[in-house]
């Protein structure tokens, strides 16, 4: 058991872990911020899932960083969960509002 704790702590102290986490966060934020900017400046109202798919395509074609693709994919799944009410259902199961 002690070695599992040590292995977990080693993973947390590796800089590659935090770089990957930053890429995932960036991949999540690009469609969120980009969608807000596009809707605010141009007045278009597209589904949030479309911004996530655009983030996936952009990260694969332009950036080439797989963890950024994961972040945009996470945004897409989150938007779908909100659209179909799954996110609200799971939150209410946990005792939240």
C-alpha positions in Angstrom: 0.0 0.0 0.0 2.8 2.4 0.8 4.3 1.9 -2.7 1.0 2.8 -4.3 1.0 6.1 -2.4 4.6 6.7 -3.4 3.8 6.0 -7.1 0.9 8.4 -7.0 2.9 11.1 -5.4 5.7 10.6 -8.0 3.1 11.1 -10.8 1.8 14.3 -9.1 5.3 15.7 -9.0 6.2 15.0 -12.6 6.1 18.1 -14.7 4.7 16.2 -17.7 1.6 15.4 -15.7 0.9 19.1 -15.2 1.7 20.0 -18.8 -0.8 17.5 -19.9 -3.4 18.8 -17.4 -2.8 22.3 -18.8 -3.4 21.1 -22.4 -6.6 19.4 -21.3 -7.7 22.6 -19.6 -6.8 24.7 -22.7 -8.7 22.3 -24.9 -11.7 22.7 -22.7 -11.5 26.5 -22.6 -10.9 27.1 -26.3 -14.4 26.1 -27.4 -16.0 27.7 -24.3 -14.3 31.0 -24.8 -14.4 30.9 -28.6 -18.1 30.1 -28.6 -18.8 33.0 -26.2 -16.8 35.4 -28.3 -18.4 34.3 -31.6 -21.9 34.5 -30.2 -21.2 37.9 -28.5 -19.6 39.6 -31.5 -21.4 38.1 -34.4 -24.7 37.3 -32.9 -24.8 33.7 -34.1 -26.4 31.1 -31.8 -24.9 27.7 -32.6 -25.1 24.5 -30.5 -22.3 24.3 -27.9 -21.4 20.8 -29.2 -20.4 22.3 -32.5 -17.8 24.5 -30.8 -16.4 21.4 -29.1 -16.2 19.5 -32.4 -14.5 22.5 -33.9 -12.0 22.5 -31.0 -11.3 18.8 -31.6 -10.7 19.4 -35.3 -8.6 22.5 -34.7 -6.4 20.8 -32.1 -5.8 17.8 -34.3 -5.1 19.9 -37.5 -3.3 22.9 -36.1 -1.8 22.2 -32.6 -1.3 18.4 -32.9 -1.5 17.9 -29.2 -3.6 14.9 -28.2 -4.3 16.2 -24.7 -5.8 19.4 -26.1 -8.1 17.2 -28.2 -9.1 15.4 -25.1 -10.1 18.7 -23.5 -12.2 19.7 -26.4 -13.8 16.3 -26.4 -14.6 16.7 -22.7 -16.3 20.0 -23.5 -18.4 18.3 -26.2 -19.5 15.5 -23.9 -20.3 18.1 -21.2 -22.4 20.1 -23.6 -24.3 17.0 -24.7 -24.8 16.0 -21.1 -26.3 19.4 -20.4 -28.5 19.3 -23.5 -30.1 16.0 -22.7 -30.5 16.7 -19.0 -28.0 14.0 -17.9 -25.8 16.4 -16.0 -28.7 17.8 -14.0 -29.9 14.3 -13.2 -26.5 13.1 -12.0 -26.1 16.3 -9.9 -29.5 15.7 -8.2 -28.5 12.1 -7.4 -25.6 13.4 -5.5 -27.8 15.6 -3.3 -27.1 18.8 -5.2 -29.6 21.3 -6.5 
